[in-house]
Amino acid sequence: MESSLLIRGARQLVTLRGTTGPRHGAGMNELEIIDGGAMLAEGGYIVDVGPARRIENLARSRKVIEIDATGMVVLPGFVDSHTHLIHAAPRLDDYEMRLQGRSYSEIAAAGGGILSSVRTLRAASASKLEQQARQTLRAMASCGTTTVESKSGYGLEEAAELKNPAHLPVARWPSTGSGPHISGRARGSSGIRGASGRLRALAGAAHDAAGGVERPGAIRRRLLR
């Protein structure tokens, strides 16, 4: 049985109480902040939040693990819903060229773009990919991200694609396979077309073969098949 947890002394407790749907406009400012708040959790679930004096004096707040958050802000963890956690190298040159106004087609012609990620991932060993993913997860956690979606998609061939989810650092985490970020037809690659049913099931995004730019119409047609 998991121990109960009491987070006490928070200068601000951000509850985000209110609508359960997406927030927009003025609703983005409705954070429902409790000044001088505390939070009680049991069995991994939040069971009560409120002013520190009330929460700390509850009978169920005795014999708990306490975290002193005096002067701090307590808020829900960030959720990163789209990541390529398993990748070999960041495309920093691409970023610099984009800042200079270069198009995706120009970046691809210079050897960058998504296909450069494909090349580096195919060349990387599984152990290197796993080590880098662990480092990335630690960095994300230190910045407040507690939930990460991780997908495959940079391999564009069966062996490379299938080693992505297989080497996620924590096996119990759910993983999402979105398939390629470039069509298998791009630049003469047989890509997804010759892959097994397991891999074809990952195919979820269609890109313009020339520049690697998502076309909403192409994605819509693929989803409606």
N, C-alpha and C positions, 0 to 999 in steps of 0.2 A: 504494500500500500504506500502510495506516495505521501510524503510529509506535506502538511499545510504550510503555506508561505504567506508572510505578512510583509508588505513593502510599506514602510512608514516614513513620515517626515517630509514627504515630497512638497517642494514649493508649489508645484503645479502638477495636477493629475489630469491628463488629457483623455477623456472618456469616449469622445465621438458618439455619444448617445444621440438617438434621433432616427432619421430615416435609414432603412437598410439598403436602399437603392443608391445608384450613382448620384453624387452631389455635383451641382454646377451653379454658377452665378453666386448669388448671395449665400446659398447653402454651403459654399466652401468655407465660409467663416464661422459656421455653427460647430464649434469644437467641443462645447460642453466641458469647459475646464473647471476643475475643483481646486481652488486655492487652499493650500495646506491639507492635501488629501492623503488617503491611505487606501491600500488595496489588499484584499484577502483572497487567496486562492487555495483550493482543496482538490487533490487528485488531478492536478494539471489544469483545472478550470477556474476561472475567476468567479467567485461566488458573491462578492460584495465590494463596492467602492463607495467612498463618501468622505466627509470631513474626518481628519485623523482622530479627533477625540472620540467620535462615535465608533469607528471601526476598531480602534485599539482597545476599547473597553468591552467589546463583545466577548462573551464566554468562549466562543470558538476561536478567538484570537490568542488564547493561552496555549502554551506548549507548541509553539510553531517556530519555524525557521524565520528569523527576522532579517530584513535587509534595510539598513538605514540609508534613506535617500534624502537626507536633510539638504535643503538648498538646491535639489535637482528637479528636473522635469521628467515625469514618467509618462510614456506614451506608447501606443501600440507599435509593434515592429513593422518595418516596411516590407511590402510584398513586391518582389521583382518578377513580373509575369512573363518576361521574354528575355531569355539569356541564351547565349551559346557558351555555356560554362566550359565545355570541352573544345578548346581551340589551341592552336600552337603558338600564334604570335599576333599581337595587336597591329592593326594597319595604321600606324601613326603617319606614315608618308601620305596615305590617302587623305587623312584628316587635314594635313598641311596643304595639300593640293586643293581640297574643297574650299579652304579658307582663301585660297588664291583665285577662286572662281572657276576652277577647272570642272568640266562635266564628268559624269560617271564614265562615259565612253572614252574620254581622254585619259582618265585614270587607268582604265582597263588596258588601253593601248600602251601605256607606260609600264605595264607589268603589275599593276595593282588591282584593286577591286576584289570581289568575292573569290575569283579564281586563284588569287594569290593565297587566300586562306585555305583553299582546297589543297594547293601544292604543299604548304607547310604542314598541314595536318596529316596528309598522307605520309610525309617523310618522318613525322615524329613517332617515337616509340610510345607504347601504352603507358610505361612507367613515367615517362616525362609528362604525358598528358594528365595522369592522375596526380602527380606531385604539383603541377601548376594549378589544377583545379582545387586542390586542398588549400593552397596559398590564397587563391582568389576567394574562396568561401570564408576563410579567416578574415580577410580584408573587408568583405561585405558585412560580416557579422559585427566587426568593430565599428562600422558606420551605421549600425542599427537595422540591417536587413535580416529578417528572421525566416523568411520563406522565399525560396528560389525555384523558379521553373527552369529546367534545363532540357534542351533539345539537341538532337543530332542535326545533320544537314550540311556540314562542310566537307564531307568525304566524297560524295557523288560517285561512289562505287561501293559494292556490297561489303567488302572486307573493311573498308574505312568507316562506313556508316555503322555497321553492327558493332564495332569496337567502342563506339562512343558511349551509348548507354551502359554497356557492359563494364566500363571502367569509371563510372561515377564513384566519387570517394566514399559515399555512404550508401550501401546497397539497399537499405530499406527505404530510401527516398523514392517517391514516385517520379518517373521521368516521362517527358512528352516527346514523341518523335514527330517533327513537322515535315521531315523530308527536306529536299534541297531548296536553297534560296536562288538557284539558277536552274533553268530547264535542262534536262538531260541532253537536249539537242544542241546546247550551246557549244560553239567552237568545235564541232565535230565529235564531241564525246558521246559515247553510247549511253553513259550515265545510268539513269534509273531504268531505261527501257529494257535492258538485258538482265535486270536484277530479279531476285526471287520474289515470291509473293510477300514474304516478310518485309522486304525493303520497299516494295511498291506501296505497301500500306502506310509507309511514312510520308509518301509524297503528298504535300499539302499546299505548296506555294508555287506559283508560276511566275517566271521572270522573263522579261524581254531578253532574247539571246544576245542581242548586240551590246546592250549596255548594262544588263543585270538590274534593271529597274522594274519593280513590281507594277503590273498592269491590273487595275481593279477588275476590268472586264474578263481578263484571262483567269484570274482567281475565281471569279463568280462562276464562269463556265465550268471550271474544274470541280468546284464544290457541288454543282448541280448535276454532275454526271451520275 
